[in-house]
Amino acid sequence: MEQTKKGFGLFKECRQYNISLWQCPSFLFFILGALNIGAMVSTYFISTYYTDEPEITALLTIIVSLLILIIGTTVVQGFDRLLETSRMKTEFVRIVSHQLRTPLSSLRWSLDVLMREDSNASEEQMEYLNIIKENNARMLKLINDLLDVTRIEMGSMGLEIKPSDLKKIIAEVVHELAPLAKASNILFENGYEKDLPPVFVDPEKIKIAITNLVENAVKYTLGGGKVKICAEKENKNILISVSDNGVGIPFYQQKNIFNKFFRSDNVIRHQTVGTGLGLFIVKAIVEAHRGRVWFKSQEGKGSTFYFRIPIDNK
């Protein structure tokens, strides 16, 4: 019954990208496979029947090869069109995000001026200004996430590798997220090794990755709790972990956790604000540093996210 609602699998892609059936790669691959099988079977029977006339078998082989070549070329053209559609979509998101970021940044600066201590705003006005500022910050976070995603998809993220102090980066993240943690009654706990060596990374990108993990841990720990951030040396690598005792991730959805725009059912049920882009960005940043990211989670008991990166990324 579900198949009837969604349509036959070979045609969904065609409708989704608004392309004709004979430009749809999945359908053409199916036709190509069927043609190959038919060609092999028919060639066998014809060559058996016309044992004294090899010219017929050769002619059949040439015809089938030409058909396969034509369909193969059409498949390639179909993929080219899909890639171009994807590229145009990514470029559109990038341009729109850039255009939106400028007025949102101007609005933030204007709000900072209006909310100065020497302003004449009443208590009620300050309350409204705070609401505007919070929503402005949320929109800027979304815009920045979209820009990061477009850079990742276009292969233009770029890394500026330099010796970096991970303890300092983590301390900055904790300081910046302290108001969010305080509002959610969350305590931060650190577990650093004393002698962490300098790490050759892009400090801004690694800070984004750690911020996304810590921010998620705070947001998804409801009604108070603890978030622990650890960093330790492992041979020629550094292992970072962020643990919480929050809502956790349902087991049946864990395979999708690093996908774009994915948010688990229990998070949506608790109406926690988010875009589903943070972990996708974390994974891209870590892998760009020749690292690996993974997690352990149990629904209702919390999650721990890990990533390991080489110390020397020069």
Order of alpha helices (4+ residues) and beta strands (2+ residues): alpha-alpha-alpha-alpha-alpha-beta-alpha-beta-beta-alpha-beta-beta-alpha-alpha-beta-beta
